[in-house]
Amino acid sequence: MKQNDKKFKLIFIGVVVVAALMMRLLPHPANFIPIAALALLSGTYIRSKWGILLPVVVMAATDFIIGFHSLVLFTWGSFLLIGIIGWWIRKKKNAWRLISGTLAGSALFYLVTNFAVWAFTPLYAKTAAGLVQSYYMAIPFFRNTVFGDLFYVGIFFGLYEAAYYLVKYSQQKRQLVKVPR
């Protein structure tokens, strides 16, 4: 059974990676992408370091096509940290942890990336007022981030759990039907 679980996870997360790559490359509302959902999913279900590195690999691959920017390390780092939130979800997976982990990931991305915009670009004055303005101007992006993260987390985790249940159910049913020779 363990081998089947690993195979299931590999196939499912592979499909999610392909979906995340495509969704990032196709036209979409700003910040309404599935990368944070992928980070939470892979952090929750993949027990190796690849669990938190996978969204960074997806970002690197798509940034190679879309184009890199000067704050890429902050963006990628945010997704790495969101993957670590997936580790927290893994410890006691339930709806409350999943929703709070998703919202924490959205907030983390907003705080880290907009701090970087303030600190490392000429867009805002390097004062407390400039920092507040940076966060204020990013509120529409934050709204899209939250909605996108909740949407994709709901889809990815919901499909994962439903598919896992169906696979386990069909395996159990096959074992019950087998007639000894």
C-alpha positions in Angstrom: 0.0 0.0 0.0 2.8 2.4 0.8 4.2 2.1 -2.7 0.8 2.8 -4.2 0.5 5.9 -1.9 3.8 7.3 -3.2 2.8 6.6 -6.8 -0.6 8.3 -6.3 1.1 11.4 -4.7 3.6 11.6 -7.5 1.0 11.4 -10.2 -1.4 13.8 -8.5 1.2 16.4 -7.7 2.7 16.0 -11.2 -0.7 16.9 -12.7 -0.9 19.9 -10.3 2.5 21.1 -11.3 1.5 21.0 -15.0 -1.7 22.9 -14.1 0.2 25.5 -12.1 2.7 26.0 -15.0 -0.1 26.4 -17.5 -2.1 28.7 -15.2 0.9 31.0 -14.6 1.6 31.3 -18.3 -2.0 31.8 -19.5 -3.7 35.2 -19.0 -5.0 35.6 -15.5 -6.0 38.4 -13.1 -3.0 39.7 -11.2 -1.8 37.4 -8.4 -4.7 34.9 -9.0 -2.4 32.0 -9.6 -2.1 28.5 -8.1 1.6 28.7 -6.9 0.8 29.2 -3.2 -1.7 26.3 -3.4 1.0 24.1 -4.9 3.4 25.2 -2.2 0.9 24.2 0.5 -0.1 21.0 -1.2 3.5 19.9 -1.8 4.6 21.0 1.7 1.8 19.0 3.2 2.1 15.8 1.2 5.7 15.5 0.0 8.0 14.6 3.0 11.3 15.5 1.3 12.9 18.9 0.7 11.2 18.8 -2.8 7.9 19.5 -1.0 9.0 23.1 -0.4 11.3 23.4 -3.4 8.7 22.4 -6.0 6.8 25.7 -6.2 10.2 27.5 -6.6 11.1 25.2 -9.5 7.7 26.1 -11.1 8.3 29.8 -10.6 11.8 29.5 -12.0 10.6 27.7 -15.1 7.8 30.1 -15.7 10.0 33.2 -14.9 12.4 31.9 -17.5 9.6 32.2 -20.1 7.8 35.3 -18.7 11.0 37.1 -17.6 12.9 37.6 -14.4 12.6 40.7 -12.2 14.8 42.3 -9.6 12.7 41.0 -6.6 12.5 37.3 -7.8 14.3 36.1 -4.6 11.6 37.6 -2.4 8.8 36.1 -4.5 10.4 32.7 -4.6 11.4 32.9 -1.0 7.7 33.6 -0.1 6.6 30.5 -1.8 9.4 28.5 0.0 8.0 29.8 3.3 4.5 29.0 2.3 5.7 25.4 1.6 6.9 25.4 5.2 3.4 26.3 6.3 2.4 23.1 4.5 4.6 21.2 7.0 2.5 22.8 9.8 -0.7 21.7 8.1 0.7 18.2 7.7 1.1 17.7 11.5 -2.7 17.8 12.0 -4.5 18.2 8.7 -8.0 19.6 9.1 -10.1 22.3 7.6 -9.2 25.0 10.2 -5.4 24.5 9.6 -5.9 24.5 5.9 -7.8 27.7 5.8 -5.7 29.5 8.4 -2.5 28.2 6.6 -3.8 29.5 3.3 -4.6 32.9 4.8 -1.2 33.0 6.6 0.5 32.2 3.3 -1.4 35.0 1.5 -0.5 37.5 4.2 3.1 36.4 4.2 3.4 36.8 0.4 1.8 40.3 0.7 4.0 41.4 3.5 7.3 40.1 2.1 6.9 41.1 -1.5 5.5 44.6 -0.8 8.2 45.2 1.7 10.7 44.3 -1.0 9.0 46.7 -3.5 9.3 49.5 -0.9 12.9 48.7 0.1 14.5 47.8 -3.3 12.7 49.9 -5.9 12.4 53.6 -6.4 8.6 53.5 -6.4 8.1 54.6 -2.7 9.9 57.0 -0.4 12.2 55.1 2.1 10.2 56.3 5.0 7.5 54.8 7.2 4.9 56.7 5.1 6.4 55.2 2.0 6.1 51.7 3.4 2.5 52.3 4.4 1.8 53.6 0.9 3.4 50.5 -0.6 1.1 48.2 1.4 -1.9 50.4 0.7 -1.3 50.5 -3.1 -1.0 46.7 -3.1 -4.4 46.0 -1.5 -6.1 45.1 -4.8 -3.3 42.6 -5.5 -3.7 41.2 -1.9 -7.4 40.7 -2.5 -6.6 38.7 -5.7 -4.0 36.7 -3.8 -6.4 35.7 -1.0 -9.2 34.8 -3.4 -6.8 32.9 -5.7 -5.1 31.0 -2.9 -8.4 30.0 -1.3 -9.8 29.0 -4.7 -6.8 26.9 -5.8 -6.2 25.4 -2.3 -9.9 24.3 -2.2 -9.6 22.7 -5.7 -6.2 21.1 -5.2 -6.8 19.7 -1.7 -10.4 18.8 -2.4 -9.4 16.9 -5.5 -6.5 15.2 -3.8 -8.6 14.0 -0.9 -11.5 12.9 -3.2 -9.1 11.1 -5.6 -7.2 9.5 -2.7 -10.5 8.2 -1.1 -11.7 6.8 -4.5 -8.4 5.0 -5.1 -8.4 3.5 -1.6 -12.0 2.6 -1.9 -11.5 0.8 -5.2 -8.4 -1.0 -3.9 -10.4 -2.2 -0.9 -13.3 -3.3 -3.0 -11.0 -5.2 -5.4 -9.5 -7.0 -2.4 -13.0 -8.0 -1.1 -14.1 -9.3 -4.5 -11.0 -11.6 -5.0 -12.0 -15.2 -4.6 -9.3 -17.5 -3.3 -8.4 -20.3 -5.7 
